[in-house]
């Protein structure tokens, strides 16, 4: 093993940037080349089919079977023209990854040969095994049938030689087994609820669309170094490793010059994204060494989520072409920044109005206040649920550490908006008449003049921040499916808007004008949800104490955080909005607990193996070298010259202590795993792993990291942090 480390370090150090084949035409010429978008639809579909499909997409209507047959024929011709030989229903099971089963286009021709065909039945529906994916007990192994069904709102695309058709995934009995199905339900729910409220300001509004702009953070590690770290290969993170003398403390990596190998990878990735219709726009170095970010232009939320799922697999493929491995784990390296996936979320009408954007008229600004305050109220009511939506065994390592948002949901509004909210809260009806300067708000029962956009600094410690015309959900983890956070957020906001509209209607029925009724309800919501508003330092111990006093959810145990999905408030909210049934919620929690257990279980097994079979033998060998040194020194200088061997014997003693603790902790960890594995309840099993197994892992890591500092560098078997992070 000693030679392997230095072999892979040498390979990684001597790599050069691989050339990238840059298309001769500009991006606008090849953008969407492998996407069956409306341009391709218009070209390959009959006019009546094209119109019927566009109408179904725009108006969220079912597609007639004969139209599906015609679409399938046109889609097949386009796919074959672009080199496709197979097709697949591409869906998003509860694994945080995508799934696909490829079928060729061939069918018997009845004459001993084959023909290539594809019809509406094959396009619309397939039957993947529903028992072979995480399902929370909805389907048993002897009840395997499930369905994937075409999502017409997300265009098909080609990867390699396979036509990929985005689909939902449901059980035989109709329960959702994926992220897309409840996401579409949540988006439909917030569309209806927000449209009803938006019509108060513009009666012509027919739909409200949800927009999402994600920021994908990731690490790159040379493939040779990666192959010599079993923990990275099997768990996605380093389970041991002392921090490098230099990491990010000089703050010289963020927005710095992109290394040549990385820039070649980024360029290659960007070209692939554009061919697949993913509007990749921004690329840069992130804060930590060898950490980077890619961000696209905003898109409709369902499509944006599909694109994020797609890009994570494309990144992995492109990285291998450049002899890298992509690390999407939220905390692959201890002591430096982890990776998030900030979800920039907004709502906009079909008339082009952003609902979180302040404007110049009283109508614009009253609308802005209405939707902004309702978001505050929704996040306040469901702060525990929103935390549960972004929590995982992997994201738990990131939250609250090294510039990551804390595991307490709060909203940052900025000083300007905060001042406006405070004025509304403490004003009576008669007092809502004060005129203000540009940075303040003139409030009148019938007029609200210009609100300037917030110019205050962004709060990096806030998990949910208002950023001018959108909210940035910063707590989402880098490996997560955005759908989990977007489902909870949009459903919560939909419920709150329904309640708001009902309250305003009741006030108007009692004789108040619409503006008066809206302002009165806004005032009530500001007062009732002010606990969620925090613009200070989310890392401070004072905030943790203050958040607890405010009644915010401060739980840090991942298995217990998941309980929020089954609170009565959550169950009622999801049922009211039509996003989840109680059965679906219970099943998803079973999956969450099971996935937590399995991830910790794998990490514990890998760590135990590395400790016993890699680290301890090397440490023992080094210990023997030191013992031999002491014996020889005593032979030369005499047994009484302990002053000459004191430092060496001290090192031997410390080595012995570390080795002993590691052996004992590994044995205890194995015993606690066995006890936990016998528990039948997935929740109790997850709790046992969190409470009993994880502490052993932390202790083992501490002592291994101490050994790394003591053992001869030439003998240490695994690539160190300085090599993993600074060889590019």
QUIJO-V668387 format. One record per pair of residues at least 12 apart in sequence whose ideal C-beta (glycine too) atoms are under 6 Angstrom apart, sorted by the first residue. I is the first residue (numbers start at 1). J is the second residue. Records with the same first field share a line. If there is no record, write none. Layout:
# QUIJO-V668387
I=J / J
This chain:
# QUIJO-V668387
1=717
2=715
4=228
5=228 / 719
8=224 / 225 / 228
9=723
11=224
12=222 / 224 / 225 / 727
13=727
15=323
17=260 / 261 / 264
18=264 / 322
20=264 / 267 / 268
27=274
30=275
31=274
32=277
33=275
34=157 / 158 / 275 / 276
35=155 / 157 / 277
36=75 / 78 / 155 / 156
37=155
40=78
44=74 / 77 / 78
45=74
49=67 / 70
52=67
53=71
56=152
57=152 / 153
63=152
65=120
68=120 / 123 / 124
69=119 / 120
72=118 / 119 / 120 / 123
76=118
79=163
82=158
83=161
84=158 / 161 / 163
85=161
86=102 / 104 / 162
87=103 / 163
88=100 / 101 / 102 / 162 / 164
89=126 / 148 / 165 / 167
90=164 / 166
91=148 / 167 / 169 / 178
92=178 / 179 / 180 / 309
93=133 / 178
94=134 / 591
96=479 / 481
98=309
102=162
105=118
123=150
124=150
125=147 / 149
126=148
127=145
128=146 / 148
129=144
130=146 / 171
131=144
134=591
135=177
136=587 / 588 / 590 / 591
137=590
138=171 / 175 / 587
139=171
145=172
146=171
147=170
148=167 / 169
149=167 / 168
150=165 / 167
151=166 / 167 / 168
154=166 / 303 / 306
157=276
166=306
168=180 / 181
175=584
176=584
179=481 / 483
182=487 / 579 / 580
183=483 / 486 / 487
185=578 / 579
186=487 / 490 / 491 / 579
187=210 / 301 / 490
189=494 / 577 / 578
190=490 / 493 / 494
191=207 / 208
193=494 / 497 / 498
194=208 / 347 / 497
195=207 / 208
196=501
197=497 / 501
198=349
201=363 / 367
205=349 / 351
206=350
207=350
208=347 / 349
209=300 / 348
210=301 / 347 / 490
211=298 / 346
212=301 / 304 / 345
213=298 / 344
214=308 / 341 / 343 / 482
215=293 / 295 / 342
216=294 / 341
217=286 / 293 / 339 / 340 / 478
218=326 / 328 / 339
219=290 / 291 / 327 / 332
220=290 / 324
221=325 / 724
222=727
223=323 / 325
225=719 / 724
226=325
228=719
229=718 / 719
231=606
234=606
235=603 / 606
236=329
237=329 / 332
238=333
239=607
240=701 / 704
241=721
242=705 / 708 / 709
243=335 / 721
244=721 / 722
247=336
248=287 / 288 / 336
253=285 / 289
254=287
255=284 / 285
256=285
259=728
261=728
265=322
266=283
268=318
269=318
272=314 / 318
278=307 / 311
279=296 / 297
280=294 / 296
281=296 / 297
282=295
287=337
288=336 / 337
289=725 / 726
290=725
301=486
305=482 / 483
308=482
328=478 / 479
329=394
330=394 / 395 / 398 / 477 / 478
331=397 / 398
336=402
337=402 / 403
338=398 / 404
339=478
340=478
341=476 / 478
342=472 / 474
343=473 / 476 / 482 / 485
344=470 / 472
345=471 / 473
346=470
354=469
355=371
356=469 / 470
357=469
358=451 / 453
360=450
362=447 / 448
365=448 / 451
366=448
369=522
370=518
373=522 / 525 / 526
374=496 / 497 / 500
375=493
376=411 / 529 / 532
377=496 / 525 / 529
378=492 / 493 / 496
379=411 / 532
380=529 / 532
382=492
383=409 / 552 / 553
384=553 / 564
385=488 / 564 / 570
386=409 / 488
387=409 / 561
388=561 / 562 / 564 / 565
389=484 / 485 / 488
390=475 / 476 / 485
391=558 / 561
393=596 / 599 / 600
394=479
395=477
396=558
403=460
405=463 / 474 / 475
406=538
407=556
408=547 / 552 / 554
409=463
410=532 / 534
411=464 / 532 / 533
412=459 / 462 / 465 / 535
413=466 / 533
414=454 / 456
415=456
416=439 / 454
417=454
420=441
421=526
424=523 / 526
425=526 / 527
438=452
439=452
445=516
446=515
453=468
454=468
461=537 / 538 / 539
462=538
463=475
473=485
491=577 / 579
494=577
495=573 / 576 / 577
503=521
504=517 / 518 / 521
531=550
557=690
558=596
559=593 / 686 / 687 / 690
562=589 / 592
565=585 / 589
566=589
590=682
593=682 / 683 / 686
594=682
596=686
597=685 / 686 / 689
600=689 / 693
604=669 / 693
607=697 / 700
608=666
611=662 / 666 / 700
612=666
614=717
615=704
616=659
618=715 / 717
619=655 / 659 / 707 / 711
622=711 / 712 / 715
623=652 / 655
626=648 / 652
629=648
630=645 / 648
633=645
658=703 / 706 / 707
661=703
662=700 / 703
665=696 / 699 / 700
668=696
669=696
672=692 / 693
673=693
676=688 / 689
